[in-house]
Amino acid sequence: MPAQSAPKMTIALAMASDVPANSTPKSCAIHIDELKDGERQYVLRPENNDLFVRTGRQVIEACRLNISVDLWMTELTAMLNNVREWAGAHPAHVHSVYCAPKGARVVLFFMPPGEQFDFDLAEQLADLNRDLLTRFNVGAVEVHQIPWGERHRFLDLDTSWPVYGEHDERGPHHPVEA
């Protein structure tokens, strides 16, 4: 398989107060120390102007996984498309799905149609989680079942991605599309 060139990425400190928000960061090496910078947020901006916010610990974990950010995003997109297809095949049990980064983990929030805990869905999610962990190289993956009506208690809608079903219009992200 021929080597593909990775898209250019710009990494900038998310909280850099001395850089105007509308300026283009200069190319320079960014040093991330796990002890000092593990919780600091970094913004990754590929040429298509998508924005990805990762902590220093997440960037280091991606390096430990020995994959590039580009490959990780490819794996994540494939995993989310798989989740969307899976949810679409289980409409009686799944009303909506969101994805949210939590530390070095990818967390998927499944919401059943009703407000009650769906024990059948819980069993199916355990199998799905096992499948996702073995098929996709994205690091730690967690699945949670939460009630749709209380999603705001469990989920930051401004930083999460709608993957399937009904979703709120707020937030910077759009549903995952194949």
PyMOL CGO cylinders between C-alpha atoms (Angstrom):
from pymol import cmd
from pymol.cgo import CYLINDER

trace = [
    CYLINDER, 0.00, 0.00, 0.00, 1.57, 3.35, -0.99, 0.3, 1, 1, 1, 1, 1, 1,
    CYLINDER, 1.57, 3.35, -0.99, 2.31, 5.83, 1.77, 0.3, 1, 1, 1, 1, 1, 1,
    CYLINDER, 2.31, 5.83, 1.77, -0.15, 8.68, 2.00, 0.3, 1, 1, 1, 1, 1, 1,
    CYLINDER, -0.15, 8.68, 2.00, 0.93, 12.13, 3.02, 0.3, 1, 1, 1, 1, 1, 1,
    CYLINDER, 0.93, 12.13, 3.02, -0.79, 13.34, 6.15, 0.3, 1, 1, 1, 1, 1, 1,
    CYLINDER, -0.79, 13.34, 6.15, -2.73, 16.61, 5.94, 0.3, 1, 1, 1, 1, 1, 1,
    CYLINDER, -2.73, 16.61, 5.94, -0.97, 19.60, 7.46, 0.3, 1, 1, 1, 1, 1, 1,
    CYLINDER, -0.97, 19.60, 7.46, -1.94, 20.16, 11.08, 0.3, 1, 1, 1, 1, 1, 1,
    CYLINDER, -1.94, 20.16, 11.08, -1.56, 23.26, 13.16, 0.3, 1, 1, 1, 1, 1, 1,
    CYLINDER, -1.56, 23.26, 13.16, -1.30, 22.80, 16.91, 0.3, 1, 1, 1, 1, 1, 1,
    CYLINDER, -1.30, 22.80, 16.91, -1.92, 25.80, 19.13, 0.3, 1, 1, 1, 1, 1, 1,
    CYLINDER, -1.92, 25.80, 19.13, -2.42, 26.19, 22.84, 0.3, 1, 1, 1, 1, 1, 1,
    CYLINDER, -2.42, 26.19, 22.84, -6.14, 26.49, 23.45, 0.3, 1, 1, 1, 1, 1, 1,
    CYLINDER, -6.14, 26.49, 23.45, -5.65, 28.98, 26.26, 0.3, 1, 1, 1, 1, 1, 1,
    CYLINDER, -5.65, 28.98, 26.26, -2.73, 31.00, 24.90, 0.3, 1, 1, 1, 1, 1, 1,
    CYLINDER, -2.73, 31.00, 24.90, -3.58, 34.51, 26.07, 0.3, 1, 1, 1, 1, 1, 1,
    CYLINDER, -3.58, 34.51, 26.07, -0.77, 36.20, 24.15, 0.3, 1, 1, 1, 1, 1, 1,
    CYLINDER, -0.77, 36.20, 24.15, -1.99, 35.02, 20.73, 0.3, 1, 1, 1, 1, 1, 1,
    CYLINDER, -1.99, 35.02, 20.73, -4.98, 36.82, 19.17, 0.3, 1, 1, 1, 1, 1, 1,
    CYLINDER, -4.98, 36.82, 19.17, -7.84, 34.42, 18.44, 0.3, 1, 1, 1, 1, 1, 1,
    CYLINDER, -7.84, 34.42, 18.44, -7.93, 35.31, 14.74, 0.3, 1, 1, 1, 1, 1, 1,
    CYLINDER, -7.93, 35.31, 14.74, -4.19, 35.01, 14.10, 0.3, 1, 1, 1, 1, 1, 1,
    CYLINDER, -4.19, 35.01, 14.10, -2.43, 32.10, 12.44, 0.3, 1, 1, 1, 1, 1, 1,
    CYLINDER, -2.43, 32.10, 12.44, -0.02, 30.37, 14.85, 0.3, 1, 1, 1, 1, 1, 1,
    CYLINDER, -0.02, 30.37, 14.85, 3.61, 30.30, 13.71, 0.3, 1, 1, 1, 1, 1, 1,
    CYLINDER, 3.61, 30.30, 13.71, 5.15, 26.93, 12.92, 0.3, 1, 1, 1, 1, 1, 1,
    CYLINDER, 5.15, 26.93, 12.92, 7.21, 25.87, 15.88, 0.3, 1, 1, 1, 1, 1, 1,
    CYLINDER, 7.21, 25.87, 15.88, 7.80, 22.75, 17.91, 0.3, 1, 1, 1, 1, 1, 1,
    CYLINDER, 7.80, 22.75, 17.91, 5.31, 22.24, 20.70, 0.3, 1, 1, 1, 1, 1, 1,
    CYLINDER, 5.31, 22.24, 20.70, 6.71, 20.36, 23.69, 0.3, 1, 1, 1, 1, 1, 1,
    CYLINDER, 6.71, 20.36, 23.69, 4.17, 18.44, 25.75, 0.3, 1, 1, 1, 1, 1, 1,
    CYLINDER, 4.17, 18.44, 25.75, 5.33, 17.20, 29.15, 0.3, 1, 1, 1, 1, 1, 1,
    CYLINDER, 5.33, 17.20, 29.15, 2.88, 14.68, 30.61, 0.3, 1, 1, 1, 1, 1, 1,
    CYLINDER, 2.88, 14.68, 30.61, 3.32, 15.90, 34.19, 0.3, 1, 1, 1, 1, 1, 1,
    CYLINDER, 3.32, 15.90, 34.19, 3.15, 19.61, 33.39, 0.3, 1, 1, 1, 1, 1, 1,
    CYLINDER, 3.15, 19.61, 33.39, 0.89, 19.63, 30.31, 0.3, 1, 1, 1, 1, 1, 1,
    CYLINDER, 0.89, 19.63, 30.31, -1.25, 16.52, 30.74, 0.3, 1, 1, 1, 1, 1, 1,
    CYLINDER, -1.25, 16.52, 30.74, -4.43, 18.47, 31.50, 0.3, 1, 1, 1, 1, 1, 1,
    CYLINDER, -4.43, 18.47, 31.50, -3.68, 21.45, 29.21, 0.3, 1, 1, 1, 1, 1, 1,
    CYLINDER, -3.68, 21.45, 29.21, -5.86, 21.55, 26.12, 0.3, 1, 1, 1, 1, 1, 1,
    CYLINDER, -5.86, 21.55, 26.12, -4.43, 21.72, 22.60, 0.3, 1, 1, 1, 1, 1, 1,
    CYLINDER, -4.43, 21.72, 22.60, -6.37, 22.60, 19.48, 0.3, 1, 1, 1, 1, 1, 1,
    CYLINDER, -6.37, 22.60, 19.48, -5.53, 20.64, 16.33, 0.3, 1, 1, 1, 1, 1, 1,
    CYLINDER, -5.53, 20.64, 16.33, -6.64, 22.25, 13.08, 0.3, 1, 1, 1, 1, 1, 1,
    CYLINDER, -6.64, 22.25, 13.08, -6.17, 20.34, 9.80, 0.3, 1, 1, 1, 1, 1, 1,
    CYLINDER, -6.17, 20.34, 9.80, -6.34, 22.15, 6.47, 0.3, 1, 1, 1, 1, 1, 1,
    CYLINDER, -6.34, 22.15, 6.47, -10.11, 21.57, 6.21, 0.3, 1, 1, 1, 1, 1, 1,
    CYLINDER, -10.11, 21.57, 6.21, -10.51, 23.78, 9.34, 0.3, 1, 1, 1, 1, 1, 1,
    CYLINDER, -10.51, 23.78, 9.34, -12.11, 21.11, 11.53, 0.3, 1, 1, 1, 1, 1, 1,
    CYLINDER, -12.11, 21.11, 11.53, -11.08, 21.71, 15.12, 0.3, 1, 1, 1, 1, 1, 1,
    CYLINDER, -11.08, 21.71, 15.12, -10.10, 18.94, 17.52, 0.3, 1, 1, 1, 1, 1, 1,
    CYLINDER, -10.10, 18.94, 17.52, -9.44, 19.72, 21.16, 0.3, 1, 1, 1, 1, 1, 1,
    CYLINDER, -9.44, 19.72, 21.16, -7.22, 17.20, 22.96, 0.3, 1, 1, 1, 1, 1, 1,
    CYLINDER, -7.22, 17.20, 22.96, -5.47, 17.27, 26.29, 0.3, 1, 1, 1, 1, 1, 1,
    CYLINDER, -5.47, 17.27, 26.29, -1.73, 16.81, 26.43, 0.3, 1, 1, 1, 1, 1, 1,
    CYLINDER, -1.73, 16.81, 26.43, -2.38, 13.38, 27.96, 0.3, 1, 1, 1, 1, 1, 1,
    CYLINDER, -2.38, 13.38, 27.96, -4.57, 12.41, 24.96, 0.3, 1, 1, 1, 1, 1, 1,
    CYLINDER, -4.57, 12.41, 24.96, -1.87, 13.49, 22.51, 0.3, 1, 1, 1, 1, 1, 1,
    CYLINDER, -1.87, 13.49, 22.51, 0.72, 11.45, 24.40, 0.3, 1, 1, 1, 1, 1, 1,
    CYLINDER, 0.72, 11.45, 24.40, -1.64, 8.46, 24.55, 0.3, 1, 1, 1, 1, 1, 1,
    CYLINDER, -1.64, 8.46, 24.55, -2.10, 8.63, 20.77, 0.3, 1, 1, 1, 1, 1, 1,
    CYLINDER, -2.10, 8.63, 20.77, 1.70, 8.53, 20.43, 0.3, 1, 1, 1, 1, 1, 1,
    CYLINDER, 1.70, 8.53, 20.43, 1.86, 5.56, 22.79, 0.3, 1, 1, 1, 1, 1, 1,
    CYLINDER, 1.86, 5.56, 22.79, -0.68, 3.80, 20.60, 0.3, 1, 1, 1, 1, 1, 1,
    CYLINDER, -0.68, 3.80, 20.60, 1.86, 4.39, 17.82, 0.3, 1, 1, 1, 1, 1, 1,
    CYLINDER, 1.86, 4.39, 17.82, -0.64, 5.96, 15.48, 0.3, 1, 1, 1, 1, 1, 1,
    CYLINDER, -0.64, 5.96, 15.48, -0.77, 9.36, 13.90, 0.3, 1, 1, 1, 1, 1, 1,
    CYLINDER, -0.77, 9.36, 13.90, -3.54, 11.81, 14.65, 0.3, 1, 1, 1, 1, 1, 1,
    CYLINDER, -3.54, 11.81, 14.65, -4.67, 11.39, 11.05, 0.3, 1, 1, 1, 1, 1, 1,
    CYLINDER, -4.67, 11.39, 11.05, -4.91, 7.60, 11.42, 0.3, 1, 1, 1, 1, 1, 1,
    CYLINDER, -4.91, 7.60, 11.42, -6.63, 7.99, 14.79, 0.3, 1, 1, 1, 1, 1, 1,
    CYLINDER, -6.63, 7.99, 14.79, -9.24, 10.30, 13.23, 0.3, 1, 1, 1, 1, 1, 1,
    CYLINDER, -9.24, 10.30, 13.23, -9.72, 7.80, 10.38, 0.3, 1, 1, 1, 1, 1, 1,
    CYLINDER, -9.72, 7.80, 10.38, -10.22, 5.01, 12.93, 0.3, 1, 1, 1, 1, 1, 1,
    CYLINDER, -10.22, 5.01, 12.93, -12.56, 7.17, 15.03, 0.3, 1, 1, 1, 1, 1, 1,
    CYLINDER, -12.56, 7.17, 15.03, -14.66, 8.10, 11.99, 0.3, 1, 1, 1, 1, 1, 1,
    CYLINDER, -14.66, 8.10, 11.99, -14.90, 4.44, 10.94, 0.3, 1, 1, 1, 1, 1, 1,
    CYLINDER, -14.90, 4.44, 10.94, -15.89, 3.48, 14.49, 0.3, 1, 1, 1, 1, 1, 1,
    CYLINDER, -15.89, 3.48, 14.49, -18.58, 6.18, 14.68, 0.3, 1, 1, 1, 1, 1, 1,
    CYLINDER, -18.58, 6.18, 14.68, -19.96, 5.15, 11.29, 0.3, 1, 1, 1, 1, 1, 1,
    CYLINDER, -19.96, 5.15, 11.29, -20.10, 1.57, 12.59, 0.3, 1, 1, 1, 1, 1, 1,
    CYLINDER, -20.10, 1.57, 12.59, -21.93, 2.78, 15.71, 0.3, 1, 1, 1, 1, 1, 1,
    CYLINDER, -21.93, 2.78, 15.71, -24.38, 4.77, 13.56, 0.3, 1, 1, 1, 1, 1, 1,
    CYLINDER, -24.38, 4.77, 13.56, -25.12, 1.69, 11.44, 0.3, 1, 1, 1, 1, 1, 1,
    CYLINDER, -25.12, 1.69, 11.44, -25.48, -0.46, 14.56, 0.3, 1, 1, 1, 1, 1, 1,
    CYLINDER, -25.48, -0.46, 14.56, -27.89, 2.04, 16.15, 0.3, 1, 1, 1, 1, 1, 1,
    CYLINDER, -27.89, 2.04, 16.15, -29.88, 2.22, 12.90, 0.3, 1, 1, 1, 1, 1, 1,
    CYLINDER, -29.88, 2.22, 12.90, -30.29, -1.55, 13.02, 0.3, 1, 1, 1, 1, 1, 1,
    CYLINDER, -30.29, -1.55, 13.02, -31.70, -1.30, 16.58, 0.3, 1, 1, 1, 1, 1, 1,
    CYLINDER, -31.70, -1.30, 16.58, -34.28, 1.52, 16.37, 0.3, 1, 1, 1, 1, 1, 1,
    CYLINDER, -34.28, 1.52, 16.37, -36.56, -0.12, 18.96, 0.3, 1, 1, 1, 1, 1, 1,
    CYLINDER, -36.56, -0.12, 18.96, -33.77, 0.25, 21.54, 0.3, 1, 1, 1, 1, 1, 1,
    CYLINDER, -33.77, 0.25, 21.54, -31.83, 3.34, 20.40, 0.3, 1, 1, 1, 1, 1, 1,
    CYLINDER, -31.83, 3.34, 20.40, -33.31, 6.84, 20.09, 0.3, 1, 1, 1, 1, 1, 1,
    CYLINDER, -33.31, 6.84, 20.09, -30.04, 8.77, 19.90, 0.3, 1, 1, 1, 1, 1, 1,
    CYLINDER, -30.04, 8.77, 19.90, -26.26, 8.37, 20.24, 0.3, 1, 1, 1, 1, 1, 1,
    CYLINDER, -26.26, 8.37, 20.24, -23.62, 10.98, 21.10, 0.3, 1, 1, 1, 1, 1, 1,
    CYLINDER, -23.62, 10.98, 21.10, -19.84, 10.71, 21.27, 0.3, 1, 1, 1, 1, 1, 1,
    CYLINDER, -19.84, 10.71, 21.27, -17.76, 12.74, 23.72, 0.3, 1, 1, 1, 1, 1, 1,
    CYLINDER, -17.76, 12.74, 23.72, -14.05, 12.81, 24.50, 0.3, 1, 1, 1, 1, 1, 1,
    CYLINDER, -14.05, 12.81, 24.50, -13.39, 12.24, 28.21, 0.3, 1, 1, 1, 1, 1, 1,
    CYLINDER, -13.39, 12.24, 28.21, -9.71, 12.40, 29.06, 0.3, 1, 1, 1, 1, 1, 1,
    CYLINDER, -9.71, 12.40, 29.06, -7.94, 9.73, 26.99, 0.3, 1, 1, 1, 1, 1, 1,
    CYLINDER, -7.94, 9.73, 26.99, -11.19, 7.86, 26.38, 0.3, 1, 1, 1, 1, 1, 1,
    CYLINDER, -11.19, 7.86, 26.38, -13.88, 7.98, 23.72, 0.3, 1, 1, 1, 1, 1, 1,
    CYLINDER, -13.88, 7.98, 23.72, -17.26, 7.79, 25.45, 0.3, 1, 1, 1, 1, 1, 1,
    CYLINDER, -17.26, 7.79, 25.45, -20.45, 6.86, 23.62, 0.3, 1, 1, 1, 1, 1, 1,
    CYLINDER, -20.45, 6.86, 23.62, -23.79, 7.83, 25.14, 0.3, 1, 1, 1, 1, 1, 1,
    CYLINDER, -23.79, 7.83, 25.14, -26.78, 5.74, 23.99, 0.3, 1, 1, 1, 1, 1, 1,
    CYLINDER, -26.78, 5.74, 23.99, -30.28, 6.98, 24.74, 0.3, 1, 1, 1, 1, 1, 1,
    CYLINDER, -30.28, 6.98, 24.74, -33.22, 4.55, 24.54, 0.3, 1, 1, 1, 1, 1, 1,
    CYLINDER, -33.22, 4.55, 24.54, -36.63, 5.74, 23.29, 0.3, 1, 1, 1, 1, 1, 1,
    CYLINDER, -36.63, 5.74, 23.29, -38.14, 5.62, 26.77, 0.3, 1, 1, 1, 1, 1, 1,
    CYLINDER, -38.14, 5.62, 26.77, -36.99, 7.20, 30.00, 0.3, 1, 1, 1, 1, 1, 1,
    CYLINDER, -36.99, 7.20, 30.00, -36.50, 3.81, 31.69, 0.3, 1, 1, 1, 1, 1, 1,
    CYLINDER, -36.50, 3.81, 31.69, -33.27, 1.82, 31.72, 0.3, 1, 1, 1, 1, 1, 1,
    CYLINDER, -33.27, 1.82, 31.72, -33.35, -0.73, 28.88, 0.3, 1, 1, 1, 1, 1, 1,
    CYLINDER, -33.35, -0.73, 28.88, -31.80, -3.98, 30.14, 0.3, 1, 1, 1, 1, 1, 1,
    CYLINDER, -31.80, -3.98, 30.14, -31.83, -5.57, 26.67, 0.3, 1, 1, 1, 1, 1, 1,
    CYLINDER, -31.83, -5.57, 26.67, -29.96, -2.56, 25.29, 0.3, 1, 1, 1, 1, 1, 1,
    CYLINDER, -29.96, -2.56, 25.29, -27.44, -2.83, 28.15, 0.3, 1, 1, 1, 1, 1, 1,
    CYLINDER, -27.44, -2.83, 28.15, -26.62, -6.42, 27.14, 0.3, 1, 1, 1, 1, 1, 1,
    CYLINDER, -26.62, -6.42, 27.14, -26.30, -5.42, 23.49, 0.3, 1, 1, 1, 1, 1, 1,
    CYLINDER, -26.30, -5.42, 23.49, -24.07, -2.46, 24.41, 0.3, 1, 1, 1, 1, 1, 1,
    CYLINDER, -24.07, -2.46, 24.41, -21.71, -4.75, 26.31, 0.3, 1, 1, 1, 1, 1, 1,
    CYLINDER, -21.71, -4.75, 26.31, -21.28, -6.82, 23.14, 0.3, 1, 1, 1, 1, 1, 1,
    CYLINDER, -21.28, -6.82, 23.14, -20.92, -3.69, 21.00, 0.3, 1, 1, 1, 1, 1, 1,
    CYLINDER, -20.92, -3.69, 21.00, -18.28, -2.25, 23.34, 0.3, 1, 1, 1, 1, 1, 1,
    CYLINDER, -18.28, -2.25, 23.34, -16.24, -5.46, 23.15, 0.3, 1, 1, 1, 1, 1, 1,
    CYLINDER, -16.24, -5.46, 23.15, -16.53, -5.38, 19.34, 0.3, 1, 1, 1, 1, 1, 1,
    CYLINDER, -16.53, -5.38, 19.34, -15.46, -1.72, 19.11, 0.3, 1, 1, 1, 1, 1, 1,
    CYLINDER, -15.46, -1.72, 19.11, -12.43, -2.30, 21.33, 0.3, 1, 1, 1, 1, 1, 1,
    CYLINDER, -12.43, -2.30, 21.33, -11.20, -5.16, 19.16, 0.3, 1, 1, 1, 1, 1, 1,
    CYLINDER, -11.20, -5.16, 19.16, -11.99, -3.69, 15.72, 0.3, 1, 1, 1, 1, 1, 1,
    CYLINDER, -11.99, -3.69, 15.72, -10.92, -0.06, 16.02, 0.3, 1, 1, 1, 1, 1, 1,
    CYLINDER, -10.92, -0.06, 16.02, -7.60, 1.43, 17.14, 0.3, 1, 1, 1, 1, 1, 1,
    CYLINDER, -7.60, 1.43, 17.14, -8.84, 4.47, 19.05, 0.3, 1, 1, 1, 1, 1, 1,
    CYLINDER, -8.84, 4.47, 19.05, -7.74, 3.57, 22.57, 0.3, 1, 1, 1, 1, 1, 1,
    CYLINDER, -7.74, 3.57, 22.57, -10.18, 3.23, 25.45, 0.3, 1, 1, 1, 1, 1, 1,
    CYLINDER, -10.18, 3.23, 25.45, -13.87, 3.20, 24.51, 0.3, 1, 1, 1, 1, 1, 1,
    CYLINDER, -13.87, 3.20, 24.51, -16.73, 3.35, 26.99, 0.3, 1, 1, 1, 1, 1, 1,
    CYLINDER, -16.73, 3.35, 26.99, -20.46, 3.04, 26.38, 0.3, 1, 1, 1, 1, 1, 1,
    CYLINDER, -20.46, 3.04, 26.38, -23.15, 4.46, 28.66, 0.3, 1, 1, 1, 1, 1, 1,
    CYLINDER, -23.15, 4.46, 28.66, -26.92, 4.34, 28.55, 0.3, 1, 1, 1, 1, 1, 1,
    CYLINDER, -26.92, 4.34, 28.55, -28.56, 7.58, 29.64, 0.3, 1, 1, 1, 1, 1, 1,
    CYLINDER, -28.56, 7.58, 29.64, -32.14, 8.86, 29.45, 0.3, 1, 1, 1, 1, 1, 1,
    CYLINDER, -32.14, 8.86, 29.45, -32.84, 11.26, 26.57, 0.3, 1, 1, 1, 1, 1, 1,
    CYLINDER, -32.84, 11.26, 26.57, -34.73, 13.65, 28.82, 0.3, 1, 1, 1, 1, 1, 1,
    CYLINDER, -34.73, 13.65, 28.82, -31.74, 13.97, 31.16, 0.3, 1, 1, 1, 1, 1, 1,
    CYLINDER, -31.74, 13.97, 31.16, -28.94, 14.05, 28.59, 0.3, 1, 1, 1, 1, 1, 1,
    CYLINDER, -28.94, 14.05, 28.59, -27.88, 17.51, 29.75, 0.3, 1, 1, 1, 1, 1, 1,
    CYLINDER, -27.88, 17.51, 29.75, -26.92, 16.03, 33.16, 0.3, 1, 1, 1, 1, 1, 1,
    CYLINDER, -26.92, 16.03, 33.16, -24.54, 13.50, 31.62, 0.3, 1, 1, 1, 1, 1, 1,
    CYLINDER, -24.54, 13.50, 31.62, -23.38, 15.10, 28.40, 0.3, 1, 1, 1, 1, 1, 1,
    CYLINDER, -23.38, 15.10, 28.40, -21.76, 18.39, 27.43, 0.3, 1, 1, 1, 1, 1, 1,
    CYLINDER, -21.76, 18.39, 27.43, -23.65, 19.11, 24.22, 0.3, 1, 1, 1, 1, 1, 1,
    CYLINDER, -23.65, 19.11, 24.22, -21.16, 21.82, 23.25, 0.3, 1, 1, 1, 1, 1, 1,
    CYLINDER, -21.16, 21.82, 23.25, -18.24, 19.37, 23.01, 0.3, 1, 1, 1, 1, 1, 1,
    CYLINDER, -18.24, 19.37, 23.01, -19.96, 16.16, 21.93, 0.3, 1, 1, 1, 1, 1, 1,
    CYLINDER, -19.96, 16.16, 21.93, -20.74, 14.80, 18.48, 0.3, 1, 1, 1, 1, 1, 1,
    CYLINDER, -20.74, 14.80, 18.48, -24.22, 13.57, 17.55, 0.3, 1, 1, 1, 1, 1, 1,
    CYLINDER, -24.22, 13.57, 17.55, -23.75, 10.16, 15.92, 0.3, 1, 1, 1, 1, 1, 1,
    CYLINDER, -23.75, 10.16, 15.92, -27.28, 8.86, 15.41, 0.3, 1, 1, 1, 1, 1, 1,
    CYLINDER, -27.28, 8.86, 15.41, -30.91, 9.84, 15.83, 0.3, 1, 1, 1, 1, 1, 1,
    CYLINDER, -30.91, 9.84, 15.83, -32.39, 12.99, 17.27, 0.3, 1, 1, 1, 1, 1, 1,
    CYLINDER, -32.39, 12.99, 17.27, -29.90, 15.57, 18.48, 0.3, 1, 1, 1, 1, 1, 1,
    CYLINDER, -29.90, 15.57, 18.48, -29.76, 19.12, 19.76, 0.3, 1, 1, 1, 1, 1, 1,
    CYLINDER, -29.76, 19.12, 19.76, -28.74, 21.78, 17.26, 0.3, 1, 1, 1, 1, 1, 1,
    CYLINDER, -28.74, 21.78, 17.26, -26.31, 23.48, 19.62, 0.3, 1, 1, 1, 1, 1, 1,
    CYLINDER, -26.31, 23.48, 19.62, -22.62, 22.71, 19.68, 0.3, 1, 1, 1, 1, 1, 1,
    CYLINDER, -22.62, 22.71, 19.68, -19.83, 23.03, 17.12, 0.3, 1, 1, 1, 1, 1, 1,
    CYLINDER, -19.83, 23.03, 17.12, -20.15, 19.56, 15.65, 0.3, 1, 1, 1, 1, 1, 1,
    CYLINDER, -20.15, 19.56, 15.65, -22.30, 18.02, 12.99, 0.3, 1, 1, 1, 1, 1, 1,
    CYLINDER, -22.30, 18.02, 12.99, -23.60, 14.45, 12.79, 0.3, 1, 1, 1, 1, 1, 1,
    CYLINDER, -23.60, 14.45, 12.79, -21.14, 11.89, 11.47, 0.3, 1, 1, 1, 1, 1, 1,
    CYLINDER, -21.14, 11.89, 11.47, -21.80, 11.08, 7.83, 0.3, 1, 1, 1, 1, 1, 1,
    CYLINDER, -21.80, 11.08, 7.83, -20.49, 8.23, 5.75, 0.3, 1, 1, 1, 1, 1, 1,
]
cmd.load_cgo(trace, "trace")
